[in-house]
Amino acid sequence: MTGDIGWTGLVTSLVLVGVAVAISLWRRLGLEQSMVWSAARAMAQLLVVGLLLQVLFRSRHSLGWSWIWVLVMVTFAAETVRRRAREVPDMFVLGLAAFATSAVVTLGVLFGLGVFPLEARALIPLAGMMVGNAMTSTVLVGRRVFEELRDKRSEVEARLALGLSSRDAARPYLRSALRTALIPQIESTKAVGIVFLPGAMTGLILAGVAPMKAVLVQAAVMYLVLGSAATTTTVVALGVSRRLFTRDHRLVPMTRSADA
């Protein structure tokens, strides 16, 4: 089978890391150590995950353990979002709410409507794609809403002075932030199959799955990614906006972060 490359093939593929390191040395980029470390870390993490999945899939309680795994992924993602957007208030709580909502919506559709069978072998990879692909958009929209309302404070306060509620005063800035966060994912979805073949489809084809079956799986995955990004960004955008206004519709003080 094409996908069975074995340990020899894996070691041989490290030549490509060597190529990247050689280019860094040649152009004096200073990225050699980062490249080697990232490659080693990725391999270690994948091996640990692979071993855990092997044990989990053989367990009689694999589905229950899989849901626990999903909970850990959602929590870790929320913490990652918090660290990447430290200036945004309550970002951990907002991230947790966003990823949990996305999990309910996207996994509910895929498993509840029978697109994929509800089993550990499907749940963990799909949840991982849902969380992983939505993280960048989630961080981006949180920071964007915060920066828009902070940098355009005078405009927002003028809208409030005209009698608009905090929700109405913030609406155009939320719309701008959501568009900024979602457009990259939309463009990526447009380019699937023409500009590039995504990882899920490529992996299935290399594993020997018929191309049309791989296409159907990849299409469902892309819809999962788009839906999850839209859900998480909306939850975070609305949550950040609410936390930046008081109950009597005044904009709270905001300062620039140290690394801004």
C-alpha positions in Angstrom: 0.0 0.0 0.0 1.3 3.5 -0.9 0.7 4.9 2.6 2.8 2.3 4.3 6.1 4.1 4.1 7.7 2.4 7.2 10.4 3.7 9.4 12.9 3.7 6.6 10.8 6.0 4.5 10.2 8.3 7.4 14.0 8.6 8.1 14.6 9.2 4.4 12.0 12.0 4.3 14.2 13.8 6.9 16.4 14.7 3.9 13.8 17.4 3.1 14.4 18.9 6.5 18.1 18.9 5.6 17.2 20.8 2.4 15.4 23.5 4.4 18.4 23.8 6.9 20.8 24.0 4.0 18.8 26.8 2.4 18.8 28.7 5.7 22.5 28.3 6.0 23.1 29.4 2.4 21.0 32.5 2.8 22.1 33.1 6.4 18.6 33.2 7.7 19.5 31.9 11.2 16.5 29.5 11.2 18.5 26.2 11.3 17.9 25.6 15.0 14.2 26.4 14.8 13.8 24.1 11.8 15.5 21.2 13.5 13.6 21.7 16.8 10.2 22.1 15.1 10.8 18.9 13.0 11.9 17.0 16.1 9.1 18.3 18.2 6.5 17.5 15.6 7.8 13.9 15.3 7.7 13.4 19.1 4.2 14.8 19.4 2.9 12.7 16.5 4.5 9.5 17.9 2.9 10.1 21.3 -0.5 10.8 19.7 -0.1 7.7 17.5 0.6 5.4 20.4 -2.3 6.9 22.4 -4.7 6.5 19.5 -3.6 2.8 19.0 -4.4 2.1 22.7 -7.6 4.1 22.6 -9.0 2.5 19.4 -8.5 -1.0 21.0 -10.3 -0.1 24.2 -13.9 -1.2 24.8 -14.7 2.3 26.0 -13.0 4.1 23.1 -15.9 6.4 22.4 -16.1 7.7 26.0 -12.3 8.3 26.1 -12.6 10.1 22.7 -15.1 12.6 24.1 -12.6 13.2 27.0 -9.9 13.8 24.4 -12.1 16.3 22.6 -12.7 18.2 25.9 -9.0 18.3 26.4 -8.5 19.7 22.9 -11.1 22.4 23.4 -9.6 23.4 26.7 -6.0 23.5 25.3 -7.2 25.5 22.3 -8.9 28.0 24.6 -5.7 28.4 26.6 -3.7 28.8 23.4 -6.0 31.5 22.1 -5.7 33.3 25.5 -1.9 33.4 25.3 -2.0 34.7 21.7 -4.4 37.5 22.6 -3.5 38.5 26.1 -4.9 42.0 25.7 -8.4 40.7 25.2 -10.4 40.4 28.4 -11.7 37.0 29.4 -10.3 35.4 26.3 -10.0 32.0 27.8 -13.6 31.9 28.7 -14.6 33.3 25.3 -12.4 30.8 23.5 -13.8 27.9 25.6 -17.4 29.0 24.8 -16.5 29.4 21.1 -14.9 26.0 20.6 -17.6 24.3 22.7 -20.3 25.9 20.6 -18.5 25.0 17.4 -18.1 21.4 18.6 -21.9 21.2 19.3 -22.8 22.7 15.9 -20.3 21.1 13.6 -19.9 17.6 15.2 -23.7 17.6 15.8 -24.3 18.0 12.1 -21.7 15.5 10.9 -22.6 12.8 13.4 -26.2 13.7 14.2 -27.2 13.7 10.5 -25.1 10.6 9.7 -22.4 12.1 7.5 -19.8 10.1 9.5 -20.4 7.2 11.8 -20.0 8.2 15.5 -16.9 6.3 16.5 -13.6 7.1 18.0 -11.8 6.7 14.7 -13.9 9.5 13.2 -14.5 11.7 16.2 -11.0 12.5 17.2 -9.6 13.5 13.8 -12.7 15.6 12.9 -12.7 17.4 16.3 -9.0 18.0 15.8 -9.6 19.6 12.4 -12.5 21.6 13.8 -10.4 23.1 16.6 -7.0 23.4 14.8 -8.3 25.2 11.8 -10.5 27.6 13.7 -7.8 28.8 16.2 -6.1 31.3 13.9 -9.3 32.9 12.9 -10.4 33.0 16.5 -7.3 34.8 17.7 -7.5 37.2 14.8 -11.1 38.2 15.3 -10.6 38.7 19.1 -7.6 41.0 18.6 -9.2 42.7 15.7 -12.4 43.6 17.6 -10.3 44.9 20.5 -8.1 47.0 18.3 -11.0 48.4 16.3 -12.9 49.6 19.3 -9.7 50.9 21.0 -8.2 52.7 18.0 -11.6 54.1 16.9 -12.8 55.0 20.3 -13.8 58.6 19.3 -16.0 57.2 16.5 -17.6 54.7 18.8 -18.3 57.3 21.5 -19.7 59.6 18.9 -22.1 56.9 17.8 -23.1 56.3 21.4 -23.6 60.1 21.9 -26.1 60.0 19.1 -28.2 57.6 21.1 -27.1 54.3 19.6 -26.9 51.3 22.0 -23.5 49.6 22.5 -24.5 46.8 20.2 -25.4 49.2 17.4 -22.4 51.4 17.9 -20.1 48.4 17.7 -21.8 46.6 14.8 -19.7 48.0 11.9 -16.5 47.2 13.7 -17.6 43.7 14.5 -18.5 43.2 10.8 -15.1 44.4 9.7 -13.3 42.1 12.2 -15.4 39.1 11.2 -14.7 39.7 7.5 -11.0 40.0 8.1 -11.0 36.8 10.1 -13.1 34.7 7.7 -11.9 35.8 4.3 -8.6 33.8 4.4 -10.6 30.6 5.2 -13.1 31.4 2.4 -10.3 31.9 -0.1 -8.7 28.7 1.0 -12.0 26.8 0.5 -12.3 28.3 -3.0 -8.8 27.1 -4.0 -9.3 23.5 -2.9 -8.7 21.1 -5.8 -7.4 23.7 -8.2 -4.5 25.3 -6.4 -3.7 22.6 -3.8 -4.9 19.2 -2.5 -5.6 19.4 1.2 -4.0 17.1 3.7 -7.0 14.8 4.4 -7.5 14.1 0.7 -3.8 13.6 0.0 -3.5 11.3 3.0 -6.4 9.2 1.9 -5.1 8.9 -1.7 -1.7 7.9 -0.4 -3.3 5.3 1.8 -4.9 3.7 -1.2 -8.5 5.1 -1.0 -10.3 5.6 -4.3 -9.9 9.3 -5.4 -13.7 9.9 -5.5 -14.1 8.6 -2.0 -11.3 10.8 -0.9 -12.9 13.8 -2.6 -16.2 13.2 -0.7 -14.4 13.0 2.6 -12.3 16.1 1.9 -15.4 18.2 0.8 -17.1 17.3 4.1 -14.0 18.2 6.0 -13.7 21.6 4.3 -17.3 22.4 5.1 -16.5 21.4 8.7 -13.6 23.8 8.8 -15.5 26.7 7.3 -18.5 26.2 9.6 -16.2 25.9 12.7 -14.3 29.1 11.8 -17.6 31.0 11.2 -19.0 29.8 14.5 -16.0 30.4 16.7 -15.3 33.9 15.3 -18.9 35.0 15.8 -19.0 33.8 19.4 -15.7 35.5 20.2 -16.5 38.8 18.3 -19.8 39.1 20.2 -18.3 38.2 23.5 -15.4 40.6 23.2 -17.8 43.4 22.2 -20.0 42.8 25.3 -17.0 42.9 27.6 -15.7 46.2 26.2 -18.9 48.0 27.1 -20.5 48.6 30.5 -24.1 47.9 31.3 -25.0 51.5 30.8 -23.4 51.4 27.2 -20.1 53.1 27.9 -16.9 52.0 26.3 -14.4 50.7 28.9 -10.8 52.0 29.1 -8.4 50.1 26.9 -4.6 50.2 26.7 -2.1 48.9 24.3 -0.4 45.6 25.1 3.4 45.6 25.8 4.2 43.9 22.5 1.9 46.0 20.4 
